[in-house]
């Protein structure tokens, strides 16, 4: 059963229980109160008759046909009966079922003695009536007779039956109205959930994570659910896009790595084949073949190491962060360049302390210096400066620069500006540099200066 139908059923059930409890309570009150009301009405009627008898005698009462002001006509449900002390009827008015009302004398005596109403059957009509008897006395206290006021109990029963009918009709109408209102209200309240179901079904059928639920301005649970679900869809869409990009990058990475490994493997295979096929080759030729094998093996080792570095960077493994003085890092990197006979000029200001991994930062500077040495033909300038929030490292070379359309592509994996200029490079160095900078929360970019290319790294200073 759908939630909307269950809510409507719950509403109807609660309404039915409430109406049933109300009906039972009202029925109990009426069934107890109606006889009391009837008794009080009969008591008042008898008192009025006694007051009307003031100054009259039994003979005058027996002779009268109208006892004002309590003349009871046949059209009413009440009756009056006056008897003398011996029980002889002096006056009677009112009829039941077209027959005169005559209350048994024993019932009159009982009612007079108890002073309360009692229920009896009239012999002439066999109708159940409630009577109240009041003594009629003279001013000196002499008992002149008994005044009996009565009314059929069916009068009260009809009131109770009528009330029950009203309660049934009202209850059914109320139950139907409550069910309709519960159905409409639950439908409106569950509209966002229906939208949620339709959206999830649509996503399941099409896989389109760009779909969203209509905005819900309410701050209730449904409104918060709508907001949370849309946020979840946004996260899933972002994750799906990143996963697709990552898969594409991995496929491209594997393809590029295979391409890069093909050349050294071919060289090694050819030279190894030469050594196997030519055991009598000259010593110089054998030495040259072994040197080629060694060089290509070293090239493959560097390539595999770089690929492993990039793979580790993709795992977002946390860095071992500590305060690092960049001035010491760039000094060490330039000294290393000097040992390789690279023409490097360093310009460094005050100490620039950042939070990071010293070995990785030194590797970053060395990659930029090595890249400048490979693609330039003159001096290499390394400049370290500090600002209010960042430290900046600039590495400039004297060379042809970078084509404008490749200024951002140089940081992609296996990207080489000119294969003919750097056949030994695999195009992974700058990609590794970008990974190091990203891990330290910095930025890296490239631009063309007047005499070559400049790579600029900005890292946040430690506070």
ABEGO torsion letter per residue (X at the ends): XBAAAAAAAAAAAAAAAAAAAAAAAAAAAAAAAAAAAAAAAAAAAAAAAAAAABGBBAAAAAABABBOAABBBAABABBBBBBBAAGBBABBBEBBGGBBBBBBAAAAAAAAAAGBBBBBBBAAAGBBBBBBBBBBBBAAGBBAEBBBBBBBAAAAAAAAAAAAAAAAAAAAAAAAAAAAAAAAAAAAAAAAAAAAAAAAAAAAAAGBAABBBBBBABABAAAAAAAAAAAAAAAAAAAAAAAAAAAAAAAAAAAAAAAAAAAAAAAAAAAAAAAAABAABBAAAAAAAAAAAAAAAAAAAAAAAAAAAAAAAAAGBBBBBBBBBAAAAAAAAAAAAAAAGBBBBBBBBBBBBBBEBAAAAAAAAAAAAAAAAAABABBBBBBBBBBAABBBBBBBBBBAEBBAAAAAAAABBGBBABAAABAABAGAAAAAAAAAAAAAGBBBBBBBBAAEBBBBBBBBBBX
